[in-house]
């Protein structure tokens, strides 16, 4: 039995095509250049195209005769209803769609496009095919047809109301009425011990009699709010680490407006450096573990390059990178800014406004997974007439923040030049950055099905940084790699290896699978580098860093 090919290439192509669109407001994915290049590529190999089309004709004949063996992948929830297999007409519609998808995928491979244009073509084709899937229409989705009969079409009437509520935005993905930050999200006890123009620093209250000497500082993404790291009780990485005896601090970034448009990479690096100094002073420790998530991993790497250049690398005990790519070769982040003219237009637009809009970014990332985050909710909200579910991760995902124009500009330049991979190509706080001089132990986490940061790119950080790396590949996506609490009933797993060769493929050949969450592995790794146990502090803050507002602070509430 054959299995239809999925579209991982298409989803990974999304950042190539879409991220700059958040600034310039032009859906470049819909422009005809990708199709034109594809057509030209196929014209150079007419025999390949003819063979593909002949194979499609043969497969469609099998579909018509009921002898086709193509099946959707087990992870494709669109076709979970048994009627897709038991009903002869629906089965033929499904298999026709899958056969066409396979043929388009093959034609793109046959066109011999360069990597960049191949990914763009896959993204465009993948989104078009996803939109035309038979599951997206009321007359060819068996679940919708049953619901329409059972409810006398009231589901379609409710769906029309939901559509009018959402239009012209994308479908609602979460019932926002069920969540509130500080009420059922971001609840780990703590206090703000420092507030600046750029960030608040939160110290979390110990929950054990003794704590480890060396503290841990979380630097969260700059394009999302920090509480993905403290999502909800039982699902919070910060809460879990505190309960293991780790002293934990977290940065909560200010949501920048036009007045903060000048915030740039140096601004955020200096902010992490200031937070590190506060953590060291409060805990009376010379070195601090630094954990940078997603875009904050780039900021953290820049900071360590600066400290190495100044001979101050001892200020940091270790570096953790969560779902972050420092090497942008053939990665979404670098390719997102393809074409210097388009990148310049994006920078100019955000500079004019002072920021890159958070809602625009949310729309961009939604298109990275259209089946999960768009068409699934088209069916649920508009065809089935149901309200979207109450899910904490999706609530966090829509709780957007803006990206300061200066940081947007610098991220684009880092991506275009891939400057973190070349010693001295990037200057941070006046220091040339050479990551090979960052001789610190590092813990690097990636997601196997990450639609934003391909795990292979995250792996290459192990080759850039000095010191001993540990690479952990979670068998999940970008966010679920972070929200991965240990549980007796968890189906989570991760892969690790003792060696880290230059090739990610060779690493994968040597890696072994461990069942469960990677959090205990990380905690053990931290524990061996965190000194001796000592009595937990009775009060939060110290000296000029006095505790005032309770966690989660005030910056996280700014819209």
C-alpha positions, 0 to 999 in steps of 0.5 A, a space after each residue: 500500500 502506498 502512502 501519499 506524500 506530505 508537504 513538509 517542504 511546502 510548510 518549511 518554504 513559508 518563511 521564505 516567502 511570507 515573513 517580509 510580507 508582514 512588513 510590506 503587506 504584499 502576499 508575494 506567495 500569490 505573485 506569478 514569478 514562482 509559477 513562471 520559473 516552474 514552467 520554464 524549468 519544466 520546459 527544459 525537461 519536457 520528457 520529465 513532465 510528460 512522464 509525470 502526467 502519464 503516471 497521473 493519468 494511469 493513477 487516475 484510471 486506477 482511482 476510477 476503477 477502484 484499484 488505487 492504493 493511495 492513502 493519506 498519512 496517519 497524521 492528516 486529520 482532515 480525512 479521519 472520518 471513516 467515510 473517506 474510505 468506505 464511501 466509493 465517491 468520497 474515496 475517489 475524490 480523496 484519492 484524486 486530490 492525493 494523486 494530483 498533490 503527488 504529481 505537483 510535488 514531483 513536477 516541482 522536483 523535476 524542474 531543477 529549480 534552485 533551492 530558493 525558488 523550489 521552496 517558493 514554488 512548493 509553498 504556493 502549490 501546497 497552499 493552493 492544493 490545501 485550499 482545494 482539498 475536498 474536506 474544505 467544502 460542505 458537499 464533499 466533507 462527510 462530517 459536515 454532511 452528517 452534521 447538516 442532515 442532523 441539524 437541518 442546516 443550522 450548523 451552516 447558519 451558525 457558520 455564516 454568523 461566525 464568518 461574519 464575526 471573523 471577516 476580513 480576518 482569518 478564522 478564529 482559532 481559540 475561545 479567548 474568553 476562557 483565558 486571562 494572563 495572571 488568572 489561569 496563565 502565567 501563575 508561577 509565584 514570583 515578583 518583578 525585581 527590575 523594570 527598565 524601558 525595555 523589559 521587566 525582570 521576574 524572579 520566581 519564588 523558590 518552592 523547595 527548601 534548598 536551591 542550586 547555587 547558579 541561577 537560570 535566566 530565560 530570555 524569551 522570544 521578542 515576537 511573542 509574550 514570555 509566558 509560553 515558558 510559564 503557560 499554565 500550572 502543570 504545563 509551565 517549564 518555569 514552574 517545573 524547574 523551580 520545583 526541581 530547586 533551580 533558581 529561575 528568572 525570566 525577562 518579560 519584554 516591553 511591547 514596543 510602539 512607535 516611540 520605541 522604534 529605535 530599539 535595535 539588536 544592541 538595545 536587546 543585547 544590552 537588556 539581556 546583559 543588564 538582566 544578567 547583572 541583576 540576577 548575578 547581584 541578587 543571587 550573589 553568583 558570578 555566573 548565570 545560566 542563559 536560556 534564549 528561546 527562538 529569536 532571543 537565541 540570536 540575541 543571546 548568541 550576540 551577547 556571548 560573542 560580545 562577552 568573549 571579545 571582552 574576556 568576560 565569558 565567565 559571566 555566563 555559566 552555560 547557553 541554552 538555545 530553544 528552537 533557534 537557528 544561528 546558521 541561516 543557510 537554507 533556513 526560513 529566517 534567512 530566506 524570508 528576506 530573499 531579495 535585497 530590494 524586498 528586504 529594503 522595502 520591508 525595513 523602510 515600511 517598519 521604520 516609517 511606522 516604528 514597528 512590525 505589527 504583531 497581528 501581521 506577524 501572526 497572520 504570517 505564521 498562521 500560513 506556515 501551517 494552513 491545514 492546522 491553523 486555517 482550513 481546520 477552523 474553516 471547517 470547524 467554525 463555518 461548516 460545522 458551525 462550532 466555536 473554536 476550542 479553548 486551548 492555552 497555546 493558541 491563546 498565547 499564539 494570538 496574544 501578539 506583540 510588535 517587533 521594534 523597527 530597529 530590531 526588525 532591520 537588524 534581524 533582516 541584516 543578520 539573516 541576509 548576511 548569515 553573519 553569525 556564521 562568519 567571525 567578525 561579520 557581525 558587531 554587537 555592542 562594539 565587539 566583533 562576534 566570533 561564536 567559535 570563541 564562545 567556549 561554553 557548554 550548550 544545550 540546543 533543543 529543536 523540534 522534528 516537525 518545526 514549521 518555522 526553524 528546520 531542525 537541521 538548521 538548529 543543529 548547526 549551532 552545535 558546530 558554530 559554538 565552542 564548548 561541549 554541545 548537547 543537541 536534543 531533538 524533540 519529536 514535536 513542533 515549534 511550540 510543543 517542543 517547549 510545552 513538553 511537561 513530563 507525564 506518565 501518559 505522555 506520548 512525547 519522545 526526544 532523540 540524543 546522541 553522544 557525538 555531534 558530527 558536522 552533518 545533521 544526517 550523521 547525527 540522526 544516524 547515531 541518535 537514540 530515542 528516549 521516551 518522555 519529555 526532555 525536561 528531566 534531561 535538561 534539569 539533570 544537565 543544568 544540575 551538574 553545572 549549577 553548583 551545590 545546594 544552598 538554603 532557599 532565599 526567604 525574600 525575593 530581590 536584593 539590594 537595589 533590586 527590590 521586589 515590587 509587582 507580583 508576577 507576571 508583571 505589567 508589561 505582559 498585559 500591554 496590547 
